[in-house]
Every structure is written in structure tokens, then in C-alpha cells.
């Protein structure tokens, strides 16, 4: 005998429908809350599996040795590293050391929700990228520049290296101490914010010394000039060249015009520029019979600079300031970098490696969720040591004040002692 299906009262059916509807709404709301929370977290470049960081640098242009070196160093430092179960992902874009391309690349990476911008290369490029990063509250960490626009700068900026003011002051003070007159200090620089950062350092190093009043005033006038590639040649003891060019003759002629006008001979040429142009300037001056001592700041790129000089047959009379230990240092972090980088190990890649290790050290100090605020709090106002290097953020946003003078000797750079100046000056 067939059994009739059991009938459900209308009130019960209505109740079941309401219950199902409420459960569905609750599930939807929960999903929305989860997605919103995940989206907010991912907007800072952090997911359950990764922490994404970005970098914009010259990877294909005339200064590509610097960008490739920084990229290699950072990648070696973060390779196979995890923080709170998340691996580090480093996304880099090329800007050819060209500010318009920097703006485009920076906006692209910010749009991809990066946690921080790490290891960018250059001052004119930093000048245009920092406002974008500040607006989007993206930290700028370990940029490869010693310019004052990052000290302290606008936005959340964490520097590793010493400033250009510190670098140029170090070499000028040492040169004067070795017997070079302040009137013999001249400069050859890139005609932009990077070069003018160096000129500011020269100005400060000369200020207050006897007979430098006119020069200090001229240098300030040069720094105050605005616009793209203003006419700074033939103003004072400075020659300039246009960024991303290899043409050095006009800068050389500017220095010779100053010698004729002032009656003083240039003895030390403090250069602040890119390795390809500075090497050509040094070779051009040598071919003209000048026995000028050529000094270069760390941004010039010691390894690329040495190779460029070698091609032009210049092997002496060259000084470089370094903001990292020498490559033959026995410090643990240098030895670690040497092993991690292999044939890519050099001064620029060592700096990239240190920046990468600094970034990881800050992440590992975070108590609680990995976010930008906790990351910045892990560094600001603190000092610490790792790998034999000291990092101090108690007074400012710059970890290191270390500057070392090295000189080119038999194809390599060696630490420079006071008595080495006489040897360099005799070349």
C-alpha cells in the first residue's frame, strides 16, 4: 500500500525559508568581512603567503651597473627568507635613470600594492618618486642616494647610507689636511639634483676657511638655480654635464676658464656623477695633460668606474669615498654577502645586500601583524647591530654615518691612510 507523502504545515515551510535566508545573509556578511579584511591587508602588499616589495632602478641604461648591482644584492639577501610564514617577493622595474620613466614605474608598482619601495637608485629619480610614495603611505627604504631630499625628506623614509655632504666633506677635509689649498678644490658634477647635492657638500666643507668666501657664494648661487639642465658652466670652480650623456668637454673647459679667471690651479676635482661620464672626464683631462686628483662619491659605482677607467688607461690619481666596508673586510656580513653573491659581489651589490638584510631585520622585530606602521616602529628610535655593522636610528632616519676613503691601486681599491695622499699627489 502506498503511503501518502507527509504534508508540512504552511507555517513550518515559511519558518524554514526564513531560517535559510538568515543563514545565507550571515554567510554573505561573513564573507564580505573576511574579504574586506584581506583586501585591506593585501593593499599594503601583504598576503597570507607573501610580502611584496618593489624597486625602480636603471636596469638597461648607461647607469645599469648600479641598478643591477642593487637588485642583485637585495635579491641575494632575501632569497629563501620568510617572515611570519611569508616569503619575500621583490618586483623591479627599469627607469633608465630617467625621471619621467621613474614616475610611470612608481605608479605602476604602487598600483600593484607593494609593502615598501626598496633600493631605488638615484637622486633625480628619488625626487619624483618620493611624493608619490608619500601620498600613498609607501615606505622608501635603503635608496641608493646620499641626497639631502631624503634626510629627513617627506614621507616614510628609511636610509642606510651616509649622505653626499658627509662623503664630499670627508675627502675635502683629508685633502686640505694633506696640504692641498682650499683654492685648489674644484668640482665636476652632474647638472641636476644629484650633482647639486654634492656641490652643497663642497660648499659646507669650504665654508669658514680663509679665502673661500667668493667660491662659497658662487656655489650657493649654482645650487639655487632652477629648471632642467640650467647653464651652470663658467660660473665658478665647477664643471657640469647633462644627465645620461657622455659629453665631458664643456665641463672641462669650465674648470680651465675658472683657473684662468681666479689664477688658482685646480688640484682636487671632486666629482659627483655617473661612472660612464666621470671616467670619460678623467680620461679627457689626462689626455690634456692635467695631473688633477679625481675623487668620486660612492654612487659613481666603484666596480663599474674602475672598469671604465681601465678602458681609457687611467690607473692612478683616483680616490673614491665608500659607504660600505671594503670588499676584503673580515666582517661577517661582508663574508656572507661574498658567498651569497658569488661573481656579482662588489661595492654596489654589497650595499644592496646590506639594505636587504636591514629590511629583513626590521620585519623580524615586528610584534603582531606585518603592516607598514609596525615595520616603521621596529626601526625608528632604535639602534642595533648585525653582521658586525652598527645601525642607529635614534637621532634621525639614517642608519649609518660610515665613510671610508679608498684609492685606486693596481686595479683595485685600497683603504687610504694619511701618508697615501703624498703618493696619490705625486701621480
C-alpha positions in Angstrom: 0.0 0.0 0.0 1.3 3.3 -1.0 1.9 5.9 1.8 1.0 9.5 1.1 3.9 11.9 1.5 3.9 13.7 4.8 2.5 17.2 4.5 4.4 20.1 6.0 2.2 22.8 7.6 2.5 26.2 5.7 3.8 28.0 8.9 6.6 25.5 9.2 7.5 25.9 5.5 7.7 29.7 5.9 9.8 29.3 9.0 12.3 27.1 7.2 12.5 29.6 4.3 13.3 32.5 6.7 15.9 30.4 8.5 17.7 29.6 5.3 17.5 33.2 4.2 19.1 34.4 7.5 21.8 31.7 7.3 22.6 32.9 3.7 22.7 36.5 4.8 25.0 35.7 7.7 27.3 33.7 5.4 27.5 36.5 2.9 28.2 39.1 5.6 31.0 36.9 7.0 32.5 36.5 3.5 32.3 40.3 3.0 34.1 40.9 6.3 36.8 38.4 5.5 37.3 39.8 2.0 37.4 43.4 3.3 40.0 42.5 6.0 42.1 40.5 3.5 41.8 43.3 0.9 42.9 45.9 3.4 45.9 43.8 4.3 46.8 43.0 0.7 46.6 46.7 -0.1 49.8 47.0 2.0 51.5 44.3 -0.1 51.0 41.5 2.5 49.0 38.3 1.8 48.9 35.1 3.7 51.8 33.8 1.7 53.9 36.8 0.6 55.3 40.2 1.4 55.7 42.1 -1.9 58.3 44.9 -2.2 59.2 47.0 -5.2 62.2 48.7 -6.7 62.7 51.2 -9.5 66.2 51.5 -11.0 68.2 51.7 -14.1 68.5 48.1 -15.4 69.1 48.9 -19.1 70.6 52.4 -19.5 74.1 53.9 -19.1 73.9 53.5 -15.3 72.6 50.0 -15.4 75.6 48.7 -13.4 74.2 50.5 -10.3 70.7 49.2 -10.7 71.7 45.7 -11.5 74.1 45.7 -8.5 71.5 46.9 -6.1 68.9 44.4 -7.5 71.4 41.5 -7.2 72.3 42.4 -3.6 68.7 42.7 -2.4 67.7 39.5 -4.1 70.6 37.7 -2.5 69.7 39.0 0.9 66.0 38.0 0.8 66.4 34.7 -1.1 64.6 31.8 0.7 63.8 34.1 3.6 60.4 34.0 5.3 58.8 36.3 7.9 55.8 35.0 9.9 55.5 32.3 7.3 55.5 34.7 4.3 58.1 34.7 1.6 59.5 38.0 0.3 58.8 38.9 -3.3 60.9 41.6 -5.0 59.4 43.2 -8.1 61.7 45.6 -10.0 61.0 47.9 -13.0 63.5 49.7 -15.2 63.6 53.5 -15.4 66.8 54.1 -17.4 67.7 56.7 -14.7 65.1 59.0 -16.3 62.6 60.8 -14.0 59.6 60.6 -16.4 60.0 56.8 -16.6 60.5 56.7 -12.8 57.1 58.3 -12.3 55.4 55.8 -14.6 57.2 52.8 -12.9 56.5 54.1 -9.4 52.8 54.5 -10.1 52.7 51.0 -11.6 54.2 49.4 -8.6 52.1 51.3 -6.1 49.1 50.2 -8.1 50.2 46.6 -7.5 50.0 47.1 -3.8 53.6 46.9 -2.7 54.6 46.9 1.0 57.6 49.2 0.5 59.9 50.5 -2.2 63.4 49.2 -1.5 66.8 50.1 -3.1 65.8 52.6 -5.7 68.8 54.2 -7.5 69.4 57.9 -8.0 68.6 61.4 -6.7 66.7 63.0 -9.6 64.6 59.8 -9.8 64.0 59.8 -6.0 63.0 63.5 -6.3 60.0 62.5 -8.4 59.1 59.2 -6.8 59.1 60.3 -3.1 56.0 62.5 -3.4 54.1 59.5 -5.0 55.2 57.2 -2.2 54.4 59.7 0.5 50.9 60.3 -0.9 50.3 56.5 -0.9 52.0 56.0 2.5 54.5 53.5 1.0 57.8 53.5 2.9 61.0 54.3 1.0 63.8 52.0 2.3 67.5 52.0 1.5 67.6 54.1 -1.6 71.0 54.3 -3.3 71.5 58.0 -2.9 73.0 60.3 -0.3 71.0 63.3 -1.2 69.5 65.7 1.4 66.0 65.3 0.0 65.8 62.0 1.9 67.3 63.4 5.1 64.7 63.5 6.6 62.6 64.1 3.5 58.8 63.9 3.0 57.1 60.6 3.8 58.2 57.4 5.5 61.9 57.3 4.5 64.5 54.9 6.0 68.1 55.5 4.8 71.0 53.2 5.2 74.0 55.1 3.7 75.9 58.2 4.7 75.0 61.5 2.9 76.8 63.1 0.0 77.6 66.0 2.3 79.4 63.6 4.5 81.2 62.0 1.6 82.4 65.2 0.0 83.3 66.7 3.3 85.5 63.7 4.2 87.6 63.9 1.0 88.0 67.7 1.1 89.0 67.8 4.7 91.5 65.0 4.1 92.9 66.7 1.1 93.3 70.0 2.8 94.9 68.2 5.8 97.4 66.7 3.3 98.4 70.1 2.0 96.1 70.9 -0.8 94.9 74.6 -0.6 91.1 75.2 -0.5 91.6 77.2 -3.7 92.7 74.0 -5.4 89.4 72.3 -4.7 87.2 72.2 -7.8 84.3 70.0 -8.9 82.8 68.2 -11.9 79.2 67.2 -11.4 76.0 66.0 -13.0 73.8 69.0 -13.7 70.8 68.0 -11.6 69.7 67.4 -8.0 72.3 64.7 -7.6 75.2 66.9 -8.6 73.9 69.8 -6.6 73.7 67.6 -3.5 77.4 67.1 -3.9 78.0 70.9 -4.5 76.2 71.6 -1.3 78.6 69.2 0.5 81.6 71.0 -1.1 80.2 74.4 -0.1 79.8 73.3 3.5 83.3 71.8 3.6 84.8 75.1 2.4 82.7 77.5 4.4 84.6 79.4 7.0 88.1 78.7 5.5 90.3 81.6 4.6 89.8 83.0 1.1 86.8 80.8 0.2 84.0 83.5 0.6 83.6 84.2 -3.1 83.6 80.5 -4.0 81.1 79.6 -1.3 78.8 82.3 -2.6 79.1 81.1 -6.2 78.4 77.5 -5.2 75.2 78.7 -3.4 74.1 80.5 -6.5 74.6 77.4 -8.5 72.6 75.3 -6.1 69.7 77.8 -6.2 69.3 77.7 -9.9 66.1 76.0 -11.1 65.0 74.2 -14.2 66.2 71.3 -16.2 69.9 71.5 -17.0 70.4 75.2 -16.2 73.6 77.0 -17.5 75.9 76.3 -14.6 79.2 76.1 -16.6 81.6 79.0 -16.5 80.3 80.3 -13.2 82.9 79.1 -10.8 85.3 76.2 -9.9 82.7 73.7 -11.2 82.1 72.0 -14.5 78.8 70.3 -15.2 77.4 67.7 -17.7 73.8 66.8 -18.6 72.5 63.6 -17.0 72.5 60.5 -19.2 75.1 61.9 -21.6 78.8 61.1 -22.1 79.9 64.6 -23.2 82.6 65.9 -20.8 84.4 68.7 -22.8 82.2 71.6 -21.7 82.7 70.8 -18.0 86.4 70.5 -18.5 86.5 73.9 -20.3 84.5 75.4 -17.4 87.3 74.4 -15.0 90.0 75.8 -17.2 88.1 79.1 -17.5 88.0 79.3 -13.7 91.7 78.6 -13.4 92.3 81.5 -15.8 89.9 83.8 -14.1 91.0 83.1 -10.5 94.7 82.5 -11.0 94.4 79.3 -8.9 95.1 75.9 -10.2 92.6 73.0 -9.6 94.3 70.2 -7.7 91.5 68.1 -6.5 88.4 67.6 -8.7 85.5 66.4 -6.6 83.2 64.6 -9.0 79.6 63.7 -8.4 78.1 61.8 -11.3 77.6 58.6 -13.1 80.6 56.3 -13.8 80.5 56.4 -17.6 80.7 60.1 -17.8 83.1 60.6 -14.9 85.5 58.1 -16.4 85.5 60.0 -19.7 86.1 63.2 -17.9 89.1 61.8 -16.1 90.5 60.4 -19.4 89.9 63.7 -21.2 91.7 65.6 -18.5 94.6 63.2 -18.6 94.9 63.5 -22.4 95.0 67.3 -21.9 98.0 66.8 -19.6 96.2 67.6 -16.3 97.6 65.9 -13.2 94.3 66.5 -11.3 93.4 64.1 -8.5 89.9 62.8 -9.3 87.7 61.9 -6.4 84.3 60.2 -6.8 81.4 59.6 -4.4 80.1 56.1 -3.8 77.1 56.5 -6.1 79.5 56.6 -9.0 79.8 52.8 -8.6 83.3 51.7 -7.7 83.4 48.5 -9.8 81.9 49.9 -12.9 84.0 53.1 -12.6 87.2 51.1 -12.3 86.4 49.1 -15.4 85.5 52.3 -17.4 88.8 53.9 -16.3 90.7 50.8 -17.3 89.4 51.0 -20.8 90.8 54.6 -21.0 94.1 53.6 -19.5 93.6 55.6 -16.2 95.0 53.7 -13.3 96.2 56.2 -10.7 95.3 59.5 -9.1 91.8 58.4 -8.4 90.1 58.4 -4.9 86.6 57.1 -4.0 84.6 57.5 -0.9 82.8 54.4 0.2 79.8 54.0 2.5 80.2 50.2 2.9 83.2 48.3 4.2 85.9 47.3 1.7 85.4 44.1 -0.1 88.3 42.4 1.7 86.8 43.2 5.1 86.5 40.3 7.5 83.2 41.5 8.9 80.7 38.6 9.0 78.1 40.5 6.8 80.8 41.1 4.1 81.8 37.5 4.1 78.2 36.4 4.0 77.5 38.7 1.1 80.6 37.5 -0.8 79.3 33.9 -0.5 75.7 34.8 -1.4 76.6 36.9 -4.4 79.5 35.0 -6.0 80.8 36.7 -9.1 78.2 39.5 -8.6 79.9 40.6 -5.4 81.0 44.3 -5.5 80.6 47.6 -3.7 77.1 48.3 -5.1 75.8 44.8 -4.6 77.2 44.7 -1.1 75.2 47.8 -0.3 72.1 46.2 -1.8 72.8 43.1 0.3 73.1 45.3 3.5 69.8 47.1 2.6 68.1 43.7 2.1 69.3 42.5 5.5 68.3 45.7 7.2 64.8 45.3 5.7 64.5 41.7 7.0 65.8 42.6 10.4 63.1 45.2 10.8 60.4 42.7 9.7 61.6 40.1 12.2 61.4 42.7 15.0 57.7 43.2 14.4 55.5 42.1 17.3 52.0 41.5 15.9 50.7 41.8 12.4 53.1 42.6 9.5 52.0 46.1 8.4 53.7 49.3 7.5 53.2 51.0 10.8 54.7 48.1 12.8 57.5 47.9 10.3 58.4 51.6 10.8 58.1 51.3 14.5 60.5 48.4 14.5 63.2 50.8 13.2 62.5 54.4 14.4 64.3 55.4 17.6 66.3 52.2 17.8 69.9 51.1 17.4 71.1 47.6 16.7 73.9 45.6 15.3 74.2 42.7 12.9 77.0 41.2 10.9 79.5 43.5 12.5 77.8 46.7 11.4 76.0 49.2 13.6 72.7 50.7 12.7 71.4 53.7 14.6 68.0 55.4 14.1 67.9 57.1 17.4 68.6 60.7 16.2 67.5 60.6 12.5 66.3 58.4 9.7 69.8 57.3 8.6 71.3 54.1 9.8 75.0 54.7 9.1 77.4 57.6 9.1 80.3 55.4 7.9 82.5 57.0 5.2 85.9 55.5 4.1 88.4 56.9 1.7 89.9 54.4 -0.8 92.3 54.9 -3.7 92.8 53.0 -6.9 95.9 51.0 -6.8 97.0 48.2 -9.2 93.4 47.7 -10.4 91.8 47.6 -7.0 90.7 49.9 -4.2 92.6 50.1 -1.0 91.9 51.9 2.2 93.6 55.3 2.2 95.8 56.4 5.1 97.1 59.9 5.6 100.6 59.1 4.2 98.9 57.7 1.0 98.0 61.2 0.0 101.6 62.0 -0.9 101.7 59.0 -3.2 98.4 60.0 -4.9 99.5 63.6 -5.2 102.7 62.6 -7.0 101.0 60.8 -9.8 
